[in-house]
C-alpha cells in the first residue's frame, strides 16, 4: 500500500539462483507511479518488507510441504491462510466494498499461528478448544507461539495483532475502517505469515537482499511494521 493506493505484488516461481529485481514484482503499475513511490526511502523500504515477508511465507510453505516432516494439519492451515491473504488482496484490488478484508486478515493470522502450534506438536483438538485459551484470541496465540518459538519477534507480533479488529465483532458489527486501516490490516497479516514461516524454513530473503544491495538501501531493520503507532 502506497499512501491509500493498493498495489499488487506477485511473487514469481524462481528456478536456480538468478538475479531478481523485486520492483518487477509490481504488475500493471504505471512507471510514473513506481518512480513516485520509490523516490521516498520509507515507502521503498516498506515495499521491500512486504516482498520479503511474502517470499519467505510462500516459499517457506512450498519447501516444508515437500519435506513431509511436519503434521499435515499445520501445512493445511498455512495453505488456508495463504488463500485468505489472496482473497484479501483480490478484494482490496478489485472490490468496491473492501470491508471483507478484515475477516480475511483475522482468519489468516489465526490459521498461521495455530499452524505453528500444531507444527510444534500441540494437538489439533486442543487448538480448537477456546476454553484452553486458544480460540480466536490472537494475543494469546502469539504468546503461546513465542513459548514454542523463542526466536519470534514477540514485541512486534503483539503490536501487530493488537492493531487487528476482534474477529467476532467483524462478523456481527458493521465496523468502519479507512482505506489506510484496511491496508495496514493486510500488510500486518502478511508480516505474521512471513515471520512464522521463517521459524520453520531456511528462507531469509532479507539477508539475501542485504548481500546484493547497492548500499542505497539498508534492509537490516524493518520499516513496516514497527512496534509503535505508524
C-alpha positions in Angstrom: 0.0 0.0 0.0 1.4 3.4 -1.1 -0.5 6.2 0.7 -4.0 4.9 0.2 -3.4 3.1 -3.1 -3.3 -0.7 -3.1 -0.6 -2.2 -5.5 -0.4 -5.9 -6.4 2.8 -7.8 -5.6 3.1 -11.1 -7.4 5.8 -13.5 -6.2 7.2 -15.4 -9.1 8.3 -19.0 -9.3 12.1 -18.9 -9.5 14.4 -21.7 -10.6 18.1 -21.7 -9.7 19.7 -18.5 -8.4 19.1 -15.8 -11.0 19.4 -12.1 -10.2 16.0 -10.7 -9.4 14.7 -7.2 -9.1 11.8 -7.1 -6.7 10.4 -3.9 -8.3 9.5 -6.1 -11.2 7.0 -7.9 -8.8 4.7 -4.9 -9.2 2.5 -5.9 -12.0 0.5 -3.4 -14.2 1.7 -0.4 -12.1 2.5 2.6 -14.3 6.1 3.6 -14.3 5.3 7.1 -13.1 3.6 5.7 -10.0 6.6 3.4 -9.4 9.0 6.4 -9.6 6.8 8.3 -7.3 6.7 5.5 -4.7 10.4 4.7 -4.9 11.5 8.3 -4.7 10.6 8.1 -1.0 13.0 6.0 1.1 10.5 4.8 3.7 8.0 3.8 1.1 10.7 1.9 -0.7 11.8 0.0 2.5 8.2 -0.7 3.4 7.7 -2.2 0.0 10.7 -4.5 0.4 9.5 -5.5 3.8 6.3 -6.8 2.2 8.2 -8.6 -0.6 10.5 -10.3 1.9 7.5 -11.4 4.1 5.6 -12.8 1.1 8.6 -14.6 -0.3 9.5 -16.1 3.0 5.9 -17.1 3.5 5.0 -18.7 0.2 8.4 -20.3 -0.5 8.6 -21.5 3.1 5.2 -23.3 2.7 6.4 -24.8 -0.5 9.7 -26.0 1.0 8.0 -27.5 4.0 5.3 -29.2 2.0 8.0 -31.1 0.1 9.8 -32.4 3.2 6.8 -34.2 4.7 8.3 -33.7 8.2 5.5 -31.6 9.7 2.0 -32.5 10.6 -0.3 -32.4 7.6 -2.8 -30.2 9.5 -0.1 -27.5 10.1 0.5 -27.3 6.3 -3.2 -27.4 5.6 -3.8 -24.4 7.9 -0.9 -22.5 6.4 -2.2 -23.1 2.9 -5.7 -22.0 4.0 -4.1 -18.8 5.5 -2.5 -18.2 2.1 -5.9 -18.5 0.4 -7.3 -15.9 2.9 -4.5 -13.5 2.1 -5.0 -14.0 -1.7 -8.7 -13.3 -1.2 -8.0 -10.2 0.8 -5.6 -8.9 -1.9 -8.2 -9.6 -4.6 -10.7 -7.6 -2.5 -8.6 -4.5 -2.0 -7.5 -4.5 -5.6 -10.9 -5.0 -7.2 -13.9 -4.8 -4.9 -16.0 -1.7 -4.2 -16.7 -2.9 -0.7 -13.3 -3.6 0.9 -14.6 -4.3 4.4 -14.4 -8.1 3.9 -10.6 -8.0 4.2 -10.9 -7.6 7.9 -12.2 -11.1 8.4 -9.7 -12.5 5.8 -6.9 -11.0 7.8 -8.1 -12.2 11.2 -8.7 -15.7 9.9 -5.3 -15.8 8.1 -3.4 -14.7 11.2 -5.2 -17.2 13.4 -4.5 -20.1 10.9 -0.8 -19.2 10.6 -0.4 -19.1 14.4 -2.4 -22.3 15.0 -0.5 -24.0 12.2 2.8 -23.1 14.0 1.5 -24.5 17.3 0.3 -27.7 15.5 3.7 -28.0 13.9 5.3 -27.9 17.4 3.2 -30.8 18.5 0.1 -29.3 20.1 -2.9 -31.4 19.4 -5.5 -30.2 16.9 -8.4 -30.7 19.3 -6.7 -28.6 22.0 -6.1 -25.8 19.4 -9.8 -25.7 18.7 -10.8 -25.6 22.3 -11.5 -22.0 23.3 -11.6 -23.0 27.0 -7.9 -23.6 26.9 -7.1 -20.1 25.8 -6.7 -20.6 22.1 -10.0 -19.8 20.3 -9.8 -16.5 18.3 -7.6 -14.7 20.9 -4.7 -13.6 18.7 -2.7 -12.2 21.6 -2.9 -15.5 23.5 -1.9 -17.3 20.3 1.2 -15.1 19.8 2.2 -15.6 23.5 1.9 -19.4 23.1 3.7 -19.4 19.8 6.6 -17.4 21.4 6.8 -20.1 24.1 7.4 -22.7 21.4 9.4 -20.4 19.1 11.6 -18.1 21.2 13.2 -16.5 18.1 9.9 -14.9 17.1 9.8 -11.1 17.4 7.3 -11.2 20.2 7.1 -7.4 20.7 6.3 -6.6 17.1 4.0 -9.5 16.7 1.9 -8.5 19.7 1.9 -4.9 18.5 0.6 -6.2 15.1 -2.2 -8.4 16.4 -3.4 -5.6 18.7 -4.0 -3.5 15.6 -6.3 -6.1 14.1 -10.1 -5.9 14.8 -11.6 -8.5 17.0 -12.8 -11.3 14.7 -16.2 -11.9 16.4 -17.0 -8.2 16.1 -16.3 -8.1 12.4 -18.9 -10.9 11.9 -21.7 -9.2 13.9 -21.0 -5.5 13.8 -20.7 -3.1 10.8 -17.4 -1.6 11.9 -16.0 1.4 9.9 -12.4 1.4 8.7 -10.5 3.7 6.4 -8.6 2.5 3.3 -5.4 3.1 5.2 -6.5 1.0 8.1 -7.6 -1.9 5.8 -4.3 -1.7 4.0 -2.4 -2.0 7.3 -4.5 -5.0 8.4 -3.5 -6.8 5.2 0.2 -5.8 5.4 0.3 -6.8 9.1 -1.3 -10.2 8.3 1.4 -10.7 5.5 4.1 -9.9 8.1 2.8 -12.5 10.5 2.8 -15.1 7.7 6.4 -14.4 6.9 7.6 -14.2 10.5 6.1 -17.5 11.4 7.3 -19.4 8.3 10.8 -18.1 8.8 10.9 -20.1 12.1 10.4 -23.4 10.2 12.3 -23.0 6.9 15.7 -21.7 6.0 14.3 -18.9 3.9 15.7 -15.4 4.8 15.3 -13.1 1.9 16.3 -10.1 4.0 19.8 -11.4 4.3 19.9 -12.1 0.6 18.8 -8.6 -0.2 21.4 -7.1 2.1 24.1 -9.2 0.5 23.2 -7.9 -3.0 22.4 -4.3 -2.0 23.9 -1.4 -3.9 24.2 0.4 -0.5 21.4 2.9 -1.3 19.0 0.9 0.9 19.7 -0.9 4.1 17.3 -3.9 4.6 18.7 -4.8 8.1 15.8 -3.4 10.0 12.1 -3.3 9.3 10.3 -0.2 8.3 6.8 -1.8 8.4 5.6 -2.8 10.9 7.3 -1.3 13.8 6.3 -1.6 17.5 4.9 2.0 17.5 1.9 3.7 16.1 2.5 4.1 12.3 
